[in-house]
Amino acid sequence: MGSLKSLFLLLLLILLSNLEPPQLAESASDYTTLVYKGCSKETFTDPNGVYSQALSALFGSLVSQSTKGKFFKATTGSGQTTMTGLFQCRGDLSNSDCYNCVSRLPVLSDKLCGKTIAARVQLLGCYMLYEVAGFSQQISGMQILYKTCGATNAAGRGFEERRDTAFSVMENGVVSGHGFYATSYQALYVMGQCEGDVGDSDCGECVKSAVQRAQVECGSSISGQVYLHKCFISYSYYPNGVPGRHSSSAASSSSSSYSSSSSGQNTGKTVAIILGGLAGVAFLVICLMFARSLKKKYDDY
């Protein structure tokens, strides 16, 4: 009987050691990862500290508003020291995550750009920009600021067709979703967002332009991000299914509800199968132990 108990415990340990909790596509801290920075080459001279005070007040206003919404513009200072700025958080972040993301940007901006007359710092989950009054650089909303493509290419045929279909869904989604849309389609996760004050029609055109750049410049790469001045898109391909993550629909593009994906469902099925196997093994061991006990009693007679 001792050997049967040992066998059962060994099987139980082996099965449980291979049982791992489901992993999300992004950890909670990923949204604070730096994507890129844009710093003006011109710095402001500030012997009396008036520019620094105006910039500090601007940052304080933007950070405080990040607990209430995902987009905000502000102006501080007066005359030549007037500064304008804004922040925006990704549409699927909660207010607390938005604040956690935005609150890092003032320190990062000072560290990465210093006292420049204009700066923009982009994290995965949010960005902030500011400029001093009179900054003359005019940037088209379609101008590309940053682009990256994954180093791995998708294997097999049909990837680009599936990706382009997902892009098409996203292009329509950002319009009906008023500036933000994210969804999964056949192992692809796509996301698009426009700056908060961009109209629906212009948003659709901006995202379409970003999609075209991704198609041409990323080719069959399994992931990519394209940031234009007024919008961004990203996509990722998961051959084994899109892991659970935040998503949006046209009806609730600004909500931060969590939707489970096929990966989470598959994990649940796997757990059920393993637990069922454990129950079967346990039942078999109990039957063997009972039979052995009966045999021993019979032999005693």
Secondary structure as a PSIPRED ss2 file (coil, helix, strand):
# PSIPRED VFORMAT (PSIPRED V4.0)

   1 M C   1.000  0.000  0.000
   2 G H   0.000  1.000  0.000
   3 S H   0.000  1.000  0.000
   4 L H   0.000  1.000  0.000
   5 K H   0.000  1.000  0.000
   6 S H   0.000  1.000  0.000
   7 L H   0.000  1.000  0.000
   8 F H   0.000  1.000  0.000
   9 L H   0.000  1.000  0.000
  10 L H   0.000  1.000  0.000
  11 L H   0.000  1.000  0.000
  12 L H   0.000  1.000  0.000
  13 L H   0.000  1.000  0.000
  14 I H   0.000  1.000  0.000
  15 L H   0.000  1.000  0.000
  16 L H   0.000  1.000  0.000
  17 S H   0.000  1.000  0.000
  18 N C   1.000  0.000  0.000
  19 L C   1.000  0.000  0.000
  20 E C   1.000  0.000  0.000
  21 P C   1.000  0.000  0.000
  22 P C   1.000  0.000  0.000
  23 Q C   1.000  0.000  0.000
  24 L C   1.000  0.000  0.000
  25 A C   1.000  0.000  0.000
  26 E C   1.000  0.000  0.000
  27 S C   1.000  0.000  0.000
  28 A C   1.000  0.000  0.000
  29 S C   1.000  0.000  0.000
  30 D H   0.000  1.000  0.000
  31 Y H   0.000  1.000  0.000
  32 T H   0.000  1.000  0.000
  33 T C   1.000  0.000  0.000
  34 L E   0.000  0.000  1.000
  35 V E   0.000  0.000  1.000
  36 Y E   0.000  0.000  1.000
  37 K E   0.000  0.000  1.000
  38 G E   0.000  0.000  1.000
  39 C E   0.000  0.000  1.000
  40 S C   1.000  0.000  0.000
  41 K C   1.000  0.000  0.000
  42 E C   1.000  0.000  0.000
  43 T E   0.000  0.000  1.000
  44 F C   1.000  0.000  0.000
  45 T C   1.000  0.000  0.000
  46 D C   1.000  0.000  0.000
  47 P C   1.000  0.000  0.000
  48 N C   1.000  0.000  0.000
  49 G C   1.000  0.000  0.000
  50 V H   0.000  1.000  0.000
  51 Y H   0.000  1.000  0.000
  52 S H   0.000  1.000  0.000
  53 Q H   0.000  1.000  0.000
  54 A H   0.000  1.000  0.000
  55 L H   0.000  1.000  0.000
  56 S H   0.000  1.000  0.000
  57 A H   0.000  1.000  0.000
  58 L H   0.000  1.000  0.000
  59 F H   0.000  1.000  0.000
  60 G H   0.000  1.000  0.000
  61 S H   0.000  1.000  0.000
  62 L H   0.000  1.000  0.000
  63 V H   0.000  1.000  0.000
  64 S H   0.000  1.000  0.000
  65 Q H   0.000  1.000  0.000
  66 S C   1.000  0.000  0.000
  67 T C   1.000  0.000  0.000
  68 K C   1.000  0.000  0.000
  69 G C   1.000  0.000  0.000
  70 K C   1.000  0.000  0.000
  71 F E   0.000  0.000  1.000
  72 F E   0.000  0.000  1.000
  73 K E   0.000  0.000  1.000
  74 A E   0.000  0.000  1.000
  75 T E   0.000  0.000  1.000
  76 T E   0.000  0.000  1.000
  77 G C   1.000  0.000  0.000
  78 S C   1.000  0.000  0.000
  79 G H   0.000  1.000  0.000
  80 Q H   0.000  1.000  0.000
  81 T H   0.000  1.000  0.000
  82 T C   1.000  0.000  0.000
  83 M E   0.000  0.000  1.000
  84 T E   0.000  0.000  1.000
  85 G E   0.000  0.000  1.000
  86 L E   0.000  0.000  1.000
  87 F E   0.000  0.000  1.000
  88 Q E   0.000  0.000  1.000
  89 C E   0.000  0.000  1.000
  90 R C   1.000  0.000  0.000
  91 G C   1.000  0.000  0.000
  92 D C   1.000  0.000  0.000
  93 L C   1.000  0.000  0.000
  94 S C   1.000  0.000  0.000
  95 N H   0.000  1.000  0.000
  96 S H   0.000  1.000  0.000
  97 D H   0.000  1.000  0.000
  98 C H   0.000  1.000  0.000
  99 Y H   0.000  1.000  0.000
 100 N H   0.000  1.000  0.000
 101 C H   0.000  1.000  0.000
 102 V H   0.000  1.000  0.000
 103 S C   1.000  0.000  0.000
 104 R C   1.000  0.000  0.000
 105 L H   0.000  1.000  0.000
 106 P H   0.000  1.000  0.000
 107 V H   0.000  1.000  0.000
 108 L H   0.000  1.000  0.000
 109 S H   0.000  1.000  0.000
 110 D H   0.000  1.000  0.000
 111 K H   0.000  1.000  0.000
 112 L H   0.000  1.000  0.000
 113 C H   0.000  1.000  0.000
 114 G C   1.000  0.000  0.000
 115 K C   1.000  0.000  0.000
 116 T E   0.000  0.000  1.000
 117 I C   1.000  0.000  0.000
 118 A E   0.000  0.000  1.000
 119 A E   0.000  0.000  1.000
 120 R E   0.000  0.000  1.000
 121 V E   0.000  0.000  1.000
 122 Q E   0.000  0.000  1.000
 123 L E   0.000  0.000  1.000
 124 L C   1.000  0.000  0.000
 125 G C   1.000  0.000  0.000
 126 C E   0.000  0.000  1.000
 127 Y E   0.000  0.000  1.000
 128 M E   0.000  0.000  1.000
 129 L E   0.000  0.000  1.000
 130 Y E   0.000  0.000  1.000
 131 E E   0.000  0.000  1.000
 132 V E   0.000  0.000  1.000
 133 A C   1.000  0.000  0.000
 134 G C   1.000  0.000  0.000
 135 F C   1.000  0.000  0.000
 136 S C   1.000  0.000  0.000
 137 Q C   1.000  0.000  0.000
 138 Q C   1.000  0.000  0.000
 139 I C   1.000  0.000  0.000
 140 S C   1.000  0.000  0.000
 141 G C   1.000  0.000  0.000
 142 M C   1.000  0.000  0.000
 143 Q C   1.000  0.000  0.000
 144 I E   0.000  0.000  1.000
 145 L E   0.000  0.000  1.000
 146 Y E   0.000  0.000  1.000
 147 K E   0.000  0.000  1.000
 148 T E   0.000  0.000  1.000
 149 C E   0.000  0.000  1.000
 150 G C   1.000  0.000  0.000
 151 A C   1.000  0.000  0.000
 152 T C   1.000  0.000  0.000
 153 N E   0.000  0.000  1.000
 154 A C   1.000  0.000  0.000
 155 A C   1.000  0.000  0.000
 156 G C   1.000  0.000  0.000
 157 R C   1.000  0.000  0.000
 158 G C   1.000  0.000  0.000
 159 F H   0.000  1.000  0.000
 160 E H   0.000  1.000  0.000
 161 E H   0.000  1.000  0.000
 162 R H   0.000  1.000  0.000
 163 R H   0.000  1.000  0.000
 164 D H   0.000  1.000  0.000
 165 T H   0.000  1.000  0.000
 166 A H   0.000  1.000  0.000
 167 F H   0.000  1.000  0.000
 168 S H   0.000  1.000  0.000
 169 V H   0.000  1.000  0.000
 170 M H   0.000  1.000  0.000
 171 E H   0.000  1.000  0.000
 172 N H   0.000  1.000  0.000
 173 G H   0.000  1.000  0.000
 174 V H   0.000  1.000  0.000
 175 V H   0.000  1.000  0.000
 176 S H   0.000  1.000  0.000
 177 G C   1.000  0.000  0.000
 178 H C   1.000  0.000  0.000
 179 G C   1.000  0.000  0.000
 180 F E   0.000  0.000  1.000
 181 Y E   0.000  0.000  1.000
 182 A E   0.000  0.000  1.000
 183 T E   0.000  0.000  1.000
 184 S E   0.000  0.000  1.000
 185 Y E   0.000  0.000  1.000
 186 Q C   1.000  0.000  0.000
 187 A C   1.000  0.000  0.000
 188 L E   0.000  0.000  1.000
 189 Y E   0.000  0.000  1.000
 190 V E   0.000  0.000  1.000
 191 M E   0.000  0.000  1.000
 192 G E   0.000  0.000  1.000
 193 Q E   0.000  0.000  1.000
 194 C E   0.000  0.000  1.000
 195 E C   1.000  0.000  0.000
 196 G C   1.000  0.000  0.000
 197 D C   1.000  0.000  0.000
 198 V C   1.000  0.000  0.000
 199 G C   1.000  0.000  0.000
 200 D H   0.000  1.000  0.000
 201 S H   0.000  1.000  0.000
 202 D H   0.000  1.000  0.000
 203 C H   0.000  1.000  0.000
 204 G H   0.000  1.000  0.000
 205 E H   0.000  1.000  0.000
 206 C H   0.000  1.000  0.000
 207 V H   0.000  1.000  0.000
 208 K H   0.000  1.000  0.000
 209 S H   0.000  1.000  0.000
 210 A H   0.000  1.000  0.000
 211 V H   0.000  1.000  0.000
 212 Q H   0.000  1.000  0.000
 213 R H   0.000  1.000  0.000
 214 A H   0.000  1.000  0.000
 215 Q H   0.000  1.000  0.000
 216 V H   0.000  1.000  0.000
 217 E H   0.000  1.000  0.000
 218 C H   0.000  1.000  0.000
 219 G C   1.000  0.000  0.000
 220 S C   1.000  0.000  0.000
 221 S E   0.000  0.000  1.000
 222 I C   1.000  0.000  0.000
 223 S E   0.000  0.000  1.000
 224 G E   0.000  0.000  1.000
 225 Q E   0.000  0.000  1.000
 226 V E   0.000  0.000  1.000
 227 Y E   0.000  0.000  1.000
 228 L E   0.000  0.000  1.000
 229 H C   1.000  0.000  0.000
 230 K C   1.000  0.000  0.000
 231 C E   0.000  0.000  1.000
 232 F E   0.000  0.000  1.000
 233 I E   0.000  0.000  1.000
 234 S E   0.000  0.000  1.000
 235 Y E   0.000  0.000  1.000
 236 S E   0.000  0.000  1.000
 237 Y E   0.000  0.000  1.000
 238 Y C   1.000  0.000  0.000
 239 P C   1.000  0.000  0.000
 240 N C   1.000  0.000  0.000
 241 G C   1.000  0.000  0.000
 242 V C   1.000  0.000  0.000
 243 P C   1.000  0.000  0.000
 244 G C   1.000  0.000  0.000
 245 R E   0.000  0.000  1.000
 246 H E   0.000  0.000  1.000
 247 S C   1.000  0.000  0.000
 248 S C   1.000  0.000  0.000
 249 S C   1.000  0.000  0.000
 250 A C   1.000  0.000  0.000
 251 A C   1.000  0.000  0.000
 252 S C   1.000  0.000  0.000
 253 S C   1.000  0.000  0.000
 254 S C   1.000  0.000  0.000
 255 S C   1.000  0.000  0.000
 256 S C   1.000  0.000  0.000
 257 S C   1.000  0.000  0.000
 258 Y E   0.000  0.000  1.000
 259 S E   0.000  0.000  1.000
 260 S C   1.000  0.000  0.000
 261 S C   1.000  0.000  0.000
 262 S H   0.000  1.000  0.000
 263 S H   0.000  1.000  0.000
 264 G H   0.000  1.000  0.000
 265 Q H   0.000  1.000  0.000
 266 N H   0.000  1.000  0.000
 267 T H   0.000  1.000  0.000
 268 G H   0.000  1.000  0.000
 269 K H   0.000  1.000  0.000
 270 T H   0.000  1.000  0.000
 271 V H   0.000  1.000  0.000
 272 A H   0.000  1.000  0.000
 273 I H   0.000  1.000  0.000
 274 I H   0.000  1.000  0.000
 275 L H   0.000  1.000  0.000
 276 G H   0.000  1.000  0.000
 277 G H   0.000  1.000  0.000
 278 L H   0.000  1.000  0.000
 279 A H   0.000  1.000  0.000
 280 G H   0.000  1.000  0.000
 281 V H   0.000  1.000  0.000
 282 A H   0.000  1.000  0.000
 283 F H   0.000  1.000  0.000
 284 L H   0.000  1.000  0.000
 285 V H   0.000  1.000  0.000
 286 I H   0.000  1.000  0.000
 287 C H   0.000  1.000  0.000
 288 L H   0.000  1.000  0.000
 289 M H   0.000  1.000  0.000
 290 F H   0.000  1.000  0.000
 291 A H   0.000  1.000  0.000
 292 R H   0.000  1.000  0.000
 293 S H   0.000  1.000  0.000
 294 L H   0.000  1.000  0.000
 295 K H   0.000  1.000  0.000
 296 K H   0.000  1.000  0.000
 297 K H   0.000  1.000  0.000
 298 Y H   0.000  1.000  0.000
 299 D H   0.000  1.000  0.000
 300 D H   0.000  1.000  0.000
 301 Y C   1.000  0.000  0.000
